[in-house]
Amino acid sequence: MERRATGALAGLYGLRMFGLFIILPVFALYAETLPGGNSHTLVGLALGSYGLTQAILQIPFGWASDRWGRKPIIVAGLLFFAAGSVVAALAHDIVWVIVGRTLQGAGAISAAVIALAADLTRDSVRTRAMAAIGITIGLTFGLSIIAGPVLNTLIGVPGIFAMTAILAAGAIWVVISYVPTAPPRAVATTAEASGFRAALQDPVLLRLNFGVFALHASLMSLFVQFPLSLRGAGLPAAEHWKVYLPVMVVSFVLVAPLFRRADHRRTSAPVIGFSLFCLAAAQAALAWLPLPTPMSMALVLLVYFAGLNVLEAALPAEVSRRAPAGLRGVAVGIYSSLQFLGAFAGATTGGWLSQRYGAAAAYWFGLVLTLVWAVLAATQRPPLYNGDTRTKETPAWPR
């Protein structure tokens, strides 16, 4: 059952994220043909606006999934996503594309999906289940980079948006046909929902929430500028997939052994620390060092994604362990809100900084966020999970 649930939810995530990622390699060129599309700030807003509505609605969707069940809420969110895809497909200027992307983001199902994955898996395998979802997202990203330019030639960006509406319909079919229903114990009562304030104030969850904000802000800020830097290094846009796909595959192979270690409390902190070091080192290299060749940029991106892949799996697993089962949707909803708020902040801020101060400014923005996160993580002590009998916490990081 765990394998079936993980496979189905990973497929659901992949179908949906494909619709979000596939425009990344082609949207900037398409935006130049639209009224208002010559502004990097508006392009960044179009790429990141879905994150704003995602951030606003993750908590209500997560709470609703606790109250009325995961699957009905996931289906409702996918309907919003399909409607936004249709609006974006019919848009005739950059403003209406932003409207469509914003409506896409109203399908804020990430919290419900992650909470359902947590409901259906044991603590001892949860990071690996989250890793399977993370791997699907990474492979979907690589596939999107390859397929985006090809599909743009065949059907154009409006056709790609229309295709994402079809993918949303396919995702609904996956939910109804293949995803198991969460056990009744995972559904919160109205009294239990009063723990929302406690979830907001928990010091461990606060650090994890800031971490996912910083992670996705740095990711979106990087990809507002990195394709332009790669083109400036001499690699045509149509060949960017030759960098992204090998980086994705190799990075997963390199860090796969770390997923099991992230499931254990004694080794999870060093794994997270190593991943943060990878993020910071890669962003510092992009900001400071001359990168004259696509090969050198690919090596830096490989280091970045080595850290990213581990953190994408480890962070939601930590959140799901910390939260009580009946309030897991609320806790993951808060976490997902900060995740998508980070995506919005990173895309818009990175676009504005790169236009005003140059490419390095976008990389500096991500680096500063990562360093602040590292300082917060270094002061964190391991949380007391459900069923833990410890009465005194010990430092999580080796001295």
N, C-alpha and C positions, 0 to 999 in steps of 0.2 A: 504494500500500500504506500509506503514511504517513497519507493522508487517511482511508482505510478504518479503520485501527487507531485513529486519534484519534477519529473519529466513534463507533465502537463502544464504546470505553472511556469516552468522555464520556457516551454513553447509559447505560452500566452504572452510572457514578457517579451520574448523575441519577436513575435508578430507585431506587437505594439511599438516596440522600440525601433524596429525596422522602418516604420512609418515616420518616426521622428528623426532618425539618423540619416536617411537616404538623401535628404536635401542638403546636407552639410557640404559635400564637395561641389555642388552645382548652384547653390542658391545665390552666392555673391555675383556670379556671372549673369544669372537670370534677373537679379534685382536691378542691374544696370539698364535693362530694357523697360523697367517700370517707372512711372512718375514717382520721384522721391527716392529712387533706389540707389542714387549716387552717394548717399550719406552712409558712412561706416556706422554711425550711431544708430540709424534706423535699421540697417541690416542686422546689427547686433540685437536690437530690440525685437526684430522679427524672429531671429533664431532663439532668443531667450524668453519671449513673452509667454510661451506656454508654461514656463517655470513659475511665473507670478501667480497664475490661477491655480496651478498645482499646489503651490505653497499655501494659498489661502484655503483650499478645499480639502487638503489631505487630512486634517484633523477632523472636520465634520464627516468625511467619508470613513475614516477609521473608527470614529465613535459609532456611526450608523452600522458598520459591519459588526461591531460588538453587540449592538442592540438587536439587529434584524437578520444577521447572518452575512457571511462573506460573499457568497456567490451572487445573490441579487444585487448587491452594491457594485460588484465588479462588472456585471452586465450593464447596469445603468451608466457607469463611467465610460464603458466602451461605446455606448450610443452617443454620448457627448463628443467623444473623440472622432467618431465617424462624421458627425454633423460639422465639426470644425474643419475636417479635411475637405468636405464639399465646399464650404465657404472659401477656403484658400484656393481651391481649384478654379473657382469662378472669379477670383479677384482680378481687378484691372489696374490696381496701383498698390504701392507698398503698404498703405494704411490698411487696406482690406486684407492683405496677407497677414498683417499683425492681428487683425480681428479674428481671422480664421485660426491662427496659431494659438491665440488666447482661448478660443473656444475648445480647441484640441486639449489644452491643458485642463479644462474643466472636468475632463474625465480622470479624476485624481484617484486612480485605483492602486497605486503602488503600496500604500499602507495596508490595504485589504489583502493584496496578493502576498506580501511578505508575512503578514499576520497569519494568513491561511497556511502558508508553508511552515510557519512555526507551530501552528496547531497540530499539523499532521506529521511532525517529525520529533524524534527524541532529542534531548539536549546533547547527547554524545555524538550525534551526527549532524547537528543543525548547521554548523559552519560549512560542512561539505554540501549540504542541501543549498545553502545560500551561494556557495561557490559555483554550483551547477547553474544557478540562475545568473550569477555574475559572468560565468564563462559564455553562456548563451548571449548575454548582452555584448560581450567583447567580440564574439564571432559574428554577431549581427552587425556590429559596427564595421568590422572588416569587410563583410559582404556588402554593406551599404556603400562603402567607399568604392568598391569595384563596380557595383551595379548602377550607382547614381549616374555617372557619365554616360554609360551605355543606354540606360532608360531615358536620359535627357535627350539623347540623339533620336530615339525612337518615338517617344510620346511627349517630350517636353516636361517642364516642371509642373504645369497644371495637370497633365496626365499622371504624374507621380503622386500628386495630392489626391487625385481621384482613386488611384490604386490603394492608397492608405485607407480610404473608406472601405474598400473591399477587404483589406487585411483586418480591419476592425470587426467586420462581419464574421470573418474566419475565426477570430479570437473568441467571439461570443459562442460560436459552435464548439470550440475547444472547452470552454468553461462548462457549458451545459452537458456535453457528451462525455468528457474524460476526467474532469476534476472532481475528486471525492468531496463530500460535504463534511465540514468540520464537526467534531463531536459536540454534543450539547454543553459540555462543561466549559467550552471555550467562549460561550456567549454570555456577555455581562448582564447583570440586572441593573435596574435604574439606580439602586443604592450603590452598587459597585462603581457606577460611572462617576460618582462624586470624588473618586480618586484622581480626577483630571488635574487638580491643583498639585497634588503630590507628585504626579508624573512631571509636571513643569518644574518643580523645585528640587527634584532629586539631583544631587551633585554629580553622580556618575553619568546619568542621562544627559545632564547639561553639557558635560565635556564631549560625549559622543555626538550630541546634536550640533555643537559647534564644529566638531571634526568633519561631519558630513557636509556642513555648509562650506567649510574651507575647501574640502576635496572637490566639490562640484563647481565652486566658483573658480578655482584654479584651472580645472579642466576646460570649462567654457571660455575663460579668458585666453587660455593657450590656443584653442582652436579658432578663435576669432582672428588670430594673427599667424599661427603656424603655417597654414596653407600658403599665405602670401610670402612668408619667409622661405618656404620650400621652393616656391616658384622663382623667387629672387636668387636662390642658390643654383638655378639653372635647370630645374626639373619641370617640364610642362605639366599643366594641371591634369591633362588626360592620363599621365603616368604616375600620379601620386599614389595610386593603389599599390605600386611596386614597393613603396615604403611602408604603407600602413599594414598591409596584409602580413608580410613577414614579421613585422614588429609585434603584431597581435599574437601570432602563432608561437613565436619564440618566447615571448614574455610569459605566456601561460605555461609552457613547458618548464621554464626555469623556476617558476614560483609554485608549481603544483605541490611539491613536498611540504610547503609551508601551510597549506590549508589544514592538514591534519593537526599540526602543531598549534594552529590558532584555535582549535577546539579545546585545548587544555589550559587551565588557568595559570599553571606555572610557566608556560611558554608563550602564552598569547601576547603578553606585554613586550617581550623582546622582538617578536614578529612584527608587531605594530610599529615599534621603534625603528626597526630596519626599513619598513615600508615608508615611513615618514622621511628617513634619510634619503631614500631613492627619489622621492618627490622633490625634496629641497635641492639635492644635487643636480637634478635634471633642469630645474627652473633656473638655478644659479648659472648653469652652463649656457642656457639660452639667453640669459640676460647679459652675461659678461664676456663669454668667449666668442671669438670669431668662428663662425661655422660656414666655411666657404663651399662645402660639398654636400650633396644629398646624403652621402654615406655617413658623414659625421653627425648630421641632424638625425638620421635614423638611429644611430647608436644612442644619442641623448634621449630620443623618444622611447627607445627600448627600456632604458633605466626608469623613465617616468611611469611607463605602463607596468613594469614589474611591481612597483609600489602600489599603483592604482588597483591592480587586479586583486591583490591580497586585501586591501582595505575595503573594497566593494563587497567582499564576502564576509570579512570579520566584523565590521561595524554593525550591520543589521542583526547578526547572530548575537552580539553582545546586548543589543537593545532588547531583543526578544527574550533573552535569559533574565534580564533584570526585571522586566515587567511581569506583573501577575497575569496568569492566563486569561482571566476575565476582562482585563484592561489592556491586553496586548495590542488591540487595534488602536486604542487611544495613544499609547506610547509610541507605536510605530508611526501613527499619523503625525505626531509632533516631529519625529525624526524625519519623515518623508517631506514634511512642510519645509524644514530647514534645508533638506537636500535640494529641493526644487527652487527655493528662494536663493540658494547659492548659485544654481544654474542661471537664474535671471540676473542676479547681481554680477556674476562673472561675465556673462555675455554683454550686458549693457555697459558695465564699467570698463571691461577690456576693450570694447569697440571705441568708446570715448577716449580712453587713454592712448590707444594706438593711433587714432586720428590726430590727437592733439600733441602727443609727446613722442611718438614713434614706437616701433615694435618692442623695444626693451621694456617700456613702461608696462605693457600688458603682462610680461613675464615677471617683472618685479612685484606686481600686484599679487599674483599667485604665490610667489616666494614668501612675501611678508605674512600672508595668511597661514601658510604652511608652518612657518617658524613659530607663530603665536600658538598654533595648535600643538606643536611639539612641546612647548613650555607647559601648556595645560596638561598634556598627557603625561609628562614626566612627574607631575605632582599627584597623579591619580593613584588611588589604592584600589585593590580588587573589590568588586561589589559583593554583597551578600545575596546570592541567588536564592530562589525558592527552594526550601528544603535544606539549606545550608545551616549547620549547627554552630558555626564559628561565632564567637562573641567579640573578637578583636581582629581587626584587619591588619595586615602586614604590608609593607611597601611592595608595589607591583613591579617596580623597575629595579634591576640589580644596580648596586652602587659600586 
